Amino acid sequence: MQLIQPERDQEQTDVVAGFLKNFTVETTPQGASKISDFREHLRPGTGVFITLLPGSDIGDVVATAIRLRGEGFNPIPHLAARSIPNKTILQQALERLTDRAGLKEVLLIAGSVNEPVGDFSDTMQLLDTGLFEKFNISRIAVAGHPEGSPDISDEGIRSALQWKNEFATKTGLNLHIVTQFCFEARPIIDWERRIFSDGNRLPIYIGIPGLATIKNLLHHAKMCGVGPSMKFLTRQARYMTKLLTLSAPDALVLDLAKHCQNNQTSLIRGVHIYPLGGLKQSARWAYGVADRNSKFNPDLD
């Protein structure tokens, strides 16, 4: 978990740079309110996911999306099924997002609340409304769980993914998978091979932690319940003299990039960054790697 060094093999550096080039990131409405201008940290056109936390108002997500579009980014709001009261509310949100934020993409998740607030309990019900076709939202992300989920059984995850593959084939909508963050490549690679053998043909974008301290990573890992990766991170922490030491996910990115290069059937297409240690330093790290360790864009310094 060290920074990629410029002296490494040029071909390897190019592979990693290409893999990371079109990364996406995410924010929350609350987190966005603390950033004066996203253009100080991100390059134009970057996809920015907007998290809908349990108990949050979907109106805050809409407002953040409008702001991001105005600053030149591609807003990708989370729509959590269990936090949306009904089809009418969903339609009203999509109307505002398409009219005022130029909505092109969404991420659909079930949501982690125990009881749905209204009519929806899973993402399949959202997809079945027909509203995404109505508003010409053809690129739709769904959640991937390389290490399982505390909110749904493994069989439930398998069944849902099969349904989404069939739905994508039937409708022609561009569905793809964005995963929970992980800390090592092996569980991800094993998971990808397993779902491929089960029939998955949806492209995959792997969630990775951004630049953060070991203490911060351990905190988020515990909250999100990532299994094998949590054990891996705990082992790594033993070798750190200080838990406040910054850690970059370079080994993870390198291993995934090499896997994709050496396996033509891999459906992994890139990464989604969870900026657990803050957007500024995660973005600086990502651009540094994607630019093959060249000098940062002056606008980002």
C-alpha positions as CSV (number, residue, x, y, z in Angstrom):
1,M,0.0,0.0,0.0
2,Q,2.7,2.4,-1.1
3,L,2.7,5.0,-3.8
4,I,3.5,3.9,-7.3
5,Q,7.0,5.0,-8.0
6,P,8.1,6.6,-11.4
7,E,11.0,4.2,-11.8
8,R,8.6,1.2,-12.2
9,D,8.4,-0.5,-15.6
10,Q,6.9,1.9,-18.1
11,E,4.5,-0.6,-19.5
12,Q,3.2,-1.4,-16.1
13,T,2.8,2.3,-15.3
14,D,0.9,2.8,-18.6
15,V,-1.5,-0.1,-17.7
16,V,-2.3,1.3,-14.3
17,A,-2.7,4.9,-15.7
18,G,-5.1,3.7,-18.3
19,F,-7.1,1.7,-15.8
20,L,-7.5,4.7,-13.5
21,K,-8.0,7.3,-16.2
22,N,-11.7,7.7,-16.2
23,F,-12.4,7.2,-12.5
24,T,-15.5,8.4,-10.8
25,V,-15.9,9.7,-7.2
26,E,-18.7,10.4,-4.8
27,T,-19.9,12.9,-2.3
28,T,-22.9,13.5,0.0
29,P,-25.0,16.6,0.0
30,Q,-23.5,17.5,3.4
31,G,-20.0,16.8,2.2
32,A,-20.6,18.9,-0.9
33,S,-21.7,21.9,1.2
34,K,-18.2,22.0,2.6
35,I,-16.6,22.2,-0.8
36,S,-16.6,25.8,-2.2
37,D,-16.1,24.6,-5.8
38,F,-15.6,21.1,-7.1
39,R,-13.5,22.6,-10.0
40,E,-10.7,23.2,-7.5
41,H,-10.3,19.4,-7.2
42,L,-11.8,17.6,-10.2
43,R,-11.5,17.9,-13.9
44,P,-14.5,18.8,-16.1
45,G,-16.8,16.0,-17.0
46,T,-15.9,13.8,-14.0
47,G,-18.7,11.6,-12.9
48,V,-19.7,12.4,-9.3
49,F,-22.0,10.0,-7.4
50,I,-24.3,11.7,-4.9
51,T,-25.0,9.4,-1.9
52,L,-28.5,9.3,-0.4
53,L,-27.9,8.5,3.2
54,P,-30.7,6.9,5.3
55,G,-33.1,9.5,6.5
56,S,-31.9,12.1,4.1
57,D,-34.1,14.2,1.9
58,I,-34.0,13.3,-1.8
59,G,-34.4,17.0,-2.5
60,D,-30.9,17.6,-1.1
61,V,-29.6,15.1,-3.7
62,V,-31.4,16.9,-6.5
63,A,-30.0,20.2,-5.3
64,T,-26.4,18.8,-5.2
65,A,-26.9,17.3,-8.7
66,I,-28.0,20.7,-10.1
67,R,-24.9,22.4,-8.5
68,L,-22.5,19.8,-9.9
69,R,-23.9,20.1,-13.4
70,G,-23.5,23.8,-13.2
71,E,-19.9,23.4,-12.3
72,G,-19.3,21.2,-15.3
73,F,-19.5,17.7,-13.9
74,N,-21.7,14.6,-14.5
75,P,-23.9,14.1,-11.5
76,I,-24.9,10.5,-10.7
77,P,-27.4,10.5,-7.9
78,H,-28.1,7.5,-5.7
79,L,-31.7,6.5,-5.7
80,A,-32.4,4.2,-2.7
81,A,-35.5,2.2,-3.2
82,R,-36.4,1.9,0.5
83,S,-36.1,5.6,1.0
84,I,-38.5,6.6,-1.9
85,P,-42.1,6.8,-0.8
86,N,-43.8,6.0,-4.2
87,K,-43.7,6.2,-8.0
88,T,-45.0,9.8,-8.0
89,I,-42.1,11.1,-5.8
90,L,-39.6,9.2,-8.0
91,Q,-41.1,10.7,-11.1
92,Q,-41.0,14.2,-9.6
93,A,-37.3,13.8,-8.7
94,L,-36.4,12.5,-12.1
95,E,-38.2,15.4,-13.7
96,R,-36.2,17.9,-11.7
97,L,-33.0,16.0,-12.3
98,T,-33.4,15.8,-16.0
99,D,-34.7,19.3,-16.5
100,R,-32.3,21.2,-14.2
101,A,-29.3,18.9,-13.9
102,G,-29.2,17.3,-17.3
103,L,-29.4,13.9,-15.7
104,K,-27.8,11.1,-17.8
105,E,-26.9,8.4,-15.2
106,V,-28.1,7.1,-11.8
107,L,-27.1,4.5,-9.3
108,L,-29.9,2.3,-8.0
109,I,-29.5,0.7,-4.6
110,A,-32.0,-0.9,-2.2
111,G,-30.8,1.2,0.8
112,S,-29.8,0.1,4.2
113,V,-32.9,1.2,6.2
114,N,-34.6,-1.8,7.9
115,E,-38.1,-0.9,6.7
116,P,-39.1,0.7,3.4
117,V,-40.7,4.1,3.8
118,G,-43.1,3.4,1.0
119,D,-43.8,1.2,-2.0
120,F,-40.3,0.1,-2.9
121,S,-38.1,-2.4,-1.3
122,D,-35.5,-3.2,-4.0
123,T,-34.0,-1.9,-7.2
124,M,-35.9,-4.3,-9.4
125,Q,-39.1,-2.5,-8.5
126,L,-37.5,0.9,-9.4
127,L,-36.4,-0.5,-12.8
128,D,-39.9,-1.9,-13.4
129,T,-41.5,1.5,-13.1
130,G,-40.5,2.3,-16.7
131,L,-39.5,5.8,-15.6
132,F,-35.9,5.5,-16.6
133,E,-36.9,4.8,-20.2
134,K,-39.4,7.6,-20.0
135,F,-36.7,10.1,-19.0
136,N,-34.1,8.7,-21.4
137,I,-31.8,7.6,-18.6
138,S,-30.1,4.7,-20.3
139,R,-27.0,4.4,-18.2
140,I,-27.8,2.9,-14.8
141,A,-25.4,1.6,-12.2
142,V,-26.4,-1.1,-9.7
143,A,-24.6,-2.2,-6.6
144,G,-22.0,-5.0,-6.5
145,H,-21.0,-6.9,-3.4
146,P,-17.7,-8.8,-3.8
147,E,-17.7,-9.6,-0.1
148,G,-21.4,-10.0,0.4
149,S,-23.8,-7.7,2.1
150,P,-25.3,-7.6,5.6
151,D,-28.6,-6.5,4.1
152,I,-29.3,-9.4,1.7
153,S,-28.4,-13.1,1.5
154,D,-25.9,-14.4,-1.0
155,E,-28.7,-16.2,-2.8
156,G,-30.7,-13.0,-2.9
157,I,-27.7,-11.1,-4.4
158,R,-27.3,-13.9,-7.0
159,S,-31.0,-13.9,-8.0
160,A,-31.1,-10.1,-8.3
161,L,-28.0,-10.0,-10.5
162,Q,-29.5,-12.6,-12.8
163,W,-32.7,-10.5,-13.0
164,K,-30.8,-7.4,-13.8
165,N,-28.9,-9.1,-16.6
166,E,-32.1,-10.3,-18.1
167,F,-33.7,-6.8,-17.7
168,A,-30.7,-5.2,-19.5
169,T,-31.0,-7.7,-22.4
170,K,-34.7,-7.2,-22.7
171,T,-34.8,-3.4,-22.5
172,G,-31.5,-2.4,-24.1
173,L,-30.7,-0.2,-21.1
174,N,-27.0,0.2,-20.3
175,L,-26.7,-1.4,-16.8
176,H,-23.4,-1.7,-15.1
177,I,-22.1,-2.7,-11.7
178,V,-20.4,-0.4,-9.2
179,T,-19.0,-2.3,-6.2
180,Q,-18.6,-1.6,-2.5
181,F,-15.0,-0.6,-1.6
182,C,-12.5,-3.3,-1.0
183,F,-8.8,-3.3,0.0
184,E,-7.3,-6.2,-1.8
185,A,-7.7,-7.7,-5.3
186,R,-8.1,-11.4,-4.7
187,P,-11.7,-11.4,-3.3
188,I,-12.7,-9.1,-6.2
189,I,-11.2,-11.3,-8.8
190,D,-12.7,-14.5,-7.3
191,W,-16.1,-12.7,-7.1
192,E,-15.9,-11.5,-10.7
193,R,-15.1,-15.0,-11.9
194,R,-17.9,-16.5,-9.8
195,I,-20.6,-14.1,-11.1
196,F,-19.3,-14.5,-14.7
197,S,-19.8,-18.3,-14.4
198,D,-23.3,-17.5,-13.1
199,G,-24.1,-15.6,-16.2
200,N,-23.2,-12.0,-15.4
201,R,-22.4,-9.9,-18.5
202,L,-22.7,-6.4,-17.0
203,P,-19.6,-4.3,-17.0
204,I,-18.0,-3.8,-13.6
205,Y,-16.4,-0.8,-11.9
206,I,-14.5,-1.6,-8.7
207,G,-14.9,0.6,-5.6
208,I,-11.6,1.5,-4.1
209,P,-10.7,3.7,-1.1
210,G,-9.0,6.9,-1.8
211,L,-6.0,8.3,0.0
212,A,-6.7,8.0,3.7
213,T,-5.2,7.1,7.1
214,I,-5.2,3.5,8.2
215,K,-7.3,4.6,11.2
216,N,-9.9,6.1,8.8
217,L,-9.9,3.0,6.6
218,L,-10.4,0.7,9.6
219,H,-13.3,2.9,10.8
220,H,-15.1,2.8,7.4
221,A,-14.4,-0.9,6.9
222,K,-16.0,-1.7,10.3
223,M,-19.0,0.4,9.5
224,C,-19.6,-1.2,6.1
225,G,-18.8,-4.8,7.1
226,V,-16.4,-5.7,4.4
227,G,-15.1,-9.1,5.4
228,P,-11.9,-10.5,3.9
229,S,-10.7,-7.0,3.1
230,M,-11.2,-6.0,6.7
231,K,-8.9,-8.8,7.8
232,F,-6.3,-7.8,5.1
233,L,-6.4,-4.2,6.3
234,T,-6.0,-5.2,9.9
235,R,-2.9,-7.2,9.0
236,Q,-1.5,-4.2,7.1
237,A,-2.1,-2.0,10.2
238,R,0.3,-4.1,12.2
239,Y,3.2,-3.0,10.0
240,M,2.3,0.7,10.3
241,T,4.1,2.6,13.1
242,K,1.3,5.0,13.2
243,L,-2.4,4.6,12.4
244,L,-2.4,8.1,11.1
245,T,0.0,7.1,8.3
246,L,-1.5,7.9,4.9
247,S,-2.2,4.8,2.7
248,A,-2.8,4.7,-1.0
249,P,-4.5,1.8,-2.8
250,D,-1.7,1.4,-5.4
251,A,-1.2,-2.3,-4.8
252,L,-4.9,-2.9,-5.3
253,V,-5.1,-0.8,-8.5
254,L,-2.0,-2.5,-9.9
255,D,-3.3,-6.0,-9.2
256,L,-6.6,-5.2,-10.8
257,A,-5.1,-3.5,-13.8
258,K,-2.8,-6.5,-14.4
259,H,-5.7,-8.9,-14.0
260,C,-7.7,-7.1,-16.7
261,Q,-4.7,-6.9,-19.0
262,N,-4.1,-10.6,-18.7
263,N,-7.7,-11.8,-18.8
264,Q,-9.6,-10.8,-21.9
265,T,-12.9,-12.1,-20.6
266,S,-12.7,-9.8,-17.5
267,L,-15.6,-7.4,-17.4
268,I,-13.9,-5.0,-15.0
269,R,-13.7,-1.6,-16.8
270,G,-12.3,0.8,-14.2
271,V,-12.7,2.2,-10.7
272,H,-15.0,4.2,-8.5
273,I,-13.2,6.1,-5.7
274,Y,-14.7,6.4,-2.3
275,P,-12.8,9.5,-1.0
276,L,-12.7,8.2,2.6
277,G,-9.9,10.6,3.6
278,G,-11.3,13.6,1.7
279,L,-11.9,14.5,-1.9
280,K,-8.9,16.8,-2.3
281,Q,-6.1,14.3,-1.5
282,S,-7.9,11.4,-3.2
283,A,-8.3,13.4,-6.4
284,R,-4.7,14.5,-6.3
285,W,-3.5,11.0,-5.9
286,A,-5.7,9.6,-8.7
287,Y,-4.7,12.3,-11.2
288,G,-1.1,11.8,-10.3
289,V,-1.3,8.1,-11.1
290,A,-3.5,8.6,-14.2
291,D,-1.0,11.2,-15.5
292,R,1.8,8.6,-15.1
293,N,3.2,10.7,-12.1
294,S,3.5,13.8,-14.3
295,K,3.1,17.2,-12.7
296,F,-0.4,17.9,-11.5
297,N,-2.6,20.1,-13.5
298,P,-1.8,23.6,-12.1
299,D,-5.5,24.1,-11.6
300,L,-5.5,21.2,-9.1
301,D,-2.4,22.3,-7.2
